[in-house]
């Protein structure tokens, strides 16, 4: 069994498993990509995708808008 790294709060560190570029590429390749769509393409869980997408939005790489009850992502 491979030991996964943990962050300072003891949670598994998902940043080691998936690169930022994988999320950016998934958003760029999909039409009106929701968080669930990106999670499916990258191969991670919804909460992992949501956290990473929000982080990329905070850093200015992505932007989101609400469409109904979903967030739709786009590359800036």
WOLINDA-V333054 format. One line per field, one symbol per residue. psi: psi as a letter, one per 30 degrees, with the letter a starting at -180 (. if undefined). burial: b if it has 24 or more other ideal C-beta (glycine too) atoms within 12 Angstrom, else e. Layout:
psi=???
burial=???
This chain:
psi=kkkkllafgglkjfffekleeeeeeeefflkhkleeeeeeeehlleeeeeeeeeeeeefgelllkkjbglkkllk.
burial=eeeeeeeeeeeeebeeebebebbbebbeeeeebbbbbbbebbebeeebbbbbbeebbeeeebebeeeeeebbbbee
